[in-house]
Each structure stands twice: as structure tokens, then as C-alpha cells.
Amino acid sequence: MAVEQKDTNGLGTIKISDEVISTVSEIALGDIEGVYGIADGTKNFAFGIKTFGKGVRAEMKDGVVVVDIDVVVWHGVNIPEVAWEIQGKVKKAVESMTGLLVQKVNVNVKDIKLPDDKTPEETTDNTPNTES
């Protein structure tokens, strides 16, 4: 379903699809330390791969946007702090890019990635710095 904004400038309406809101949300996750990736429901995790309807979902309810995000975090991170950062960055990104009001960003931590689970192809850009 697309979010439609009324014609306020006399030039026509603007429609923003739920998939666009989901993509904006996914992009906002990219630089959050402690987030391994998006859980798509099949134990496949990805950034930059279109997972519409899987790990990031957005919908309009009563004139505001509600975003649900399923994530995988790195072992050893403070999960509530990472989730709060996700909520803040996703809300800010969606509101600034779409002009829509975000009412909720629900974060569902689906799994924890252990450091020794990495494969040689994986990058560690979002690996938390746990050295003291």
C-alpha cells in the first residue's frame, strides 16, 4: 500500500510506497555499531539486498507511519542501547526523507551473531569494538 499525501501546492499528489519507507529504514541501519544485519525470517542476513516484506516492514496507520524491523546484533553489545539507536536513526531518516510522521519503530532482535561465525567474505564494518 502506498502512502498518499494530499495536494497542498496545487501540483498534484505524492505517493510514497511502503517499500520506499522500508528501504529508507534499512539504509539508516547501515552505520549503527552493533548491528550485524537484517533478519529476513529465514536466518539470512543482509544489508543492501532488497528484502521487502521480510526484515523491514512499514505501514501507515491513522495518518502516521509504523516501522517494524527484525535485526541481528553482534554478541556482546548492549541490546537495549543498540535498539534505542535504531529507533532514533530510523525515525529521523524516514521523517526527513518523506515528510511523514513516524509514530513507532518496533525493533525485534531475532538473533545474535558470534564473532567466530564470520566467513571470509563478510566485512566487519559494524563489528562493535569490544577491546578495553
C-alpha positions as CSV (number, residue, x, y, z in Angstrom):
1,M,0.0,0.0,0.0
2,A,1.3,3.5,-0.8
3,V,1.2,6.4,1.5
4,E,-0.5,9.3,-0.3
5,Q,0.0,12.9,0.6
6,K,-2.7,15.5,-0.3
7,D,-2.3,18.0,-3.0
8,T,-1.2,21.0,-0.9
9,N,0.6,23.0,-3.6
10,G,-1.8,22.6,-6.4
11,L,0.6,20.4,-8.4
12,G,-0.8,17.0,-7.6
13,T,-0.5,14.3,-5.0
14,I,2.6,12.5,-3.9
15,K,2.6,8.7,-3.3
16,I,5.3,7.0,-1.3
17,S,5.2,3.2,-1.2
18,D,5.7,1.2,1.9
19,E,8.8,-0.3,0.2
20,V,10.4,3.1,0.0
21,I,9.9,3.7,3.7
22,S,11.3,0.2,4.4
23,T,14.4,0.9,2.2
24,V,15.0,4.3,4.0
25,S,14.8,2.4,7.3
26,E,17.2,-0.2,6.1
27,I,19.7,2.4,4.9
28,A,19.5,4.1,8.3
29,L,20.7,0.8,10.0
30,G,23.9,0.7,7.9
31,D,26.1,2.8,10.2
32,I,24.9,1.6,13.6
33,E,27.6,-0.1,15.6
34,G,26.5,-3.5,17.0
35,V,24.0,-4.3,14.2
36,Y,25.1,-7.3,12.1
37,G,22.2,-7.1,9.7
38,I,18.6,-7.5,8.9
39,A,16.9,-10.8,9.7
40,D,14.6,-11.8,6.8
41,G,12.9,-14.6,8.6
42,T,14.9,-17.4,7.0
43,K,18.1,-16.9,9.0
44,N,19.6,-15.0,6.0
45,F,21.0,-11.6,7.0
46,A,21.8,-8.8,4.7
47,F,22.5,-5.2,4.1
48,G,22.0,-3.7,0.7
49,I,19.8,-6.6,-0.5
50,K,16.2,-6.0,-1.2
51,T,14.3,-7.8,1.5
52,F,10.9,-6.2,1.0
53,G,8.2,-7.7,3.3
54,K,10.8,-9.6,5.2
55,G,13.0,-7.9,7.8
56,V,11.8,-4.4,7.5
57,R,8.1,-3.6,7.2
58,A,6.4,-0.2,7.2
59,E,2.8,0.8,7.1
60,M,0.6,3.8,7.5
61,K,-1.8,3.7,10.5
62,D,-4.1,6.5,11.4
63,G,-2.1,9.1,9.4
64,V,1.3,8.1,10.9
65,V,4.0,5.5,9.9
66,V,4.8,2.4,12.0
67,V,8.0,0.6,11.2
68,D,8.8,-3.0,12.3
69,I,12.5,-4.1,12.0
70,D,13.9,-7.5,12.6
71,V,17.6,-7.3,13.3
72,V,20.6,-9.5,14.2
73,V,23.1,-7.9,16.6
74,W,26.7,-8.8,17.4
75,H,27.4,-10.8,20.6
76,G,28.5,-8.6,23.5
77,V,26.6,-5.4,22.6
78,N,24.1,-3.8,24.9
79,I,21.0,-4.8,23.1
80,P,18.6,-2.1,24.5
81,E,21.1,0.7,23.6
82,V,21.5,-0.7,20.1
83,A,17.7,-0.9,19.8
84,W,17.2,2.7,21.0
85,E,19.8,3.9,18.5
86,I,18.0,2.0,15.7
87,Q,14.7,3.6,16.7
88,G,16.1,7.1,16.8
89,K,18.0,6.9,13.5
90,V,15.2,5.2,11.6
91,K,12.6,7.7,12.8
92,K,14.9,10.6,11.9
93,A,15.7,9.2,8.4
94,V,12.1,8.4,7.5
95,E,10.7,11.7,8.7
96,S,13.4,13.8,7.0
97,M,13.3,11.9,3.6
98,T,9.5,11.5,3.4
99,G,8.0,14.3,5.4
100,L,5.8,11.7,7.2
101,L,5.4,11.4,10.9
102,V,6.8,8.2,12.4
103,Q,4.8,7.1,15.4
104,K,6.7,3.9,16.3
105,V,9.8,2.0,15.3
106,N,9.4,-1.5,16.7
107,V,12.8,-3.3,16.9
108,N,12.8,-7.1,17.1
109,V,16.1,-8.7,17.9
110,K,15.9,-12.1,16.2
111,D,19.4,-13.4,16.7
112,I,22.9,-12.7,17.9
113,K,26.0,-13.1,15.6
114,L,29.0,-14.6,17.3
115,P,32.4,-13.2,16.2
116,D,33.6,-16.7,15.2
117,D,30.6,-17.1,12.9
118,K,32.1,-14.8,10.3
119,T,33.0,-16.1,6.8
120,P,36.0,-14.6,4.9
121,E,33.6,-12.7,2.6
122,E,32.0,-10.8,5.5
123,T,33.0,-7.3,6.3
124,T,33.3,-6.2,9.9
125,D,32.3,-2.5,9.4
126,N,29.7,-2.8,12.1
127,T,31.5,-5.1,14.4
128,P,31.5,-3.5,17.8
129,N,34.8,-2.5,19.4
130,T,34.8,-4.7,22.5
131,E,38.5,-4.2,23.3
132,S,39.2,-2.4,26.5
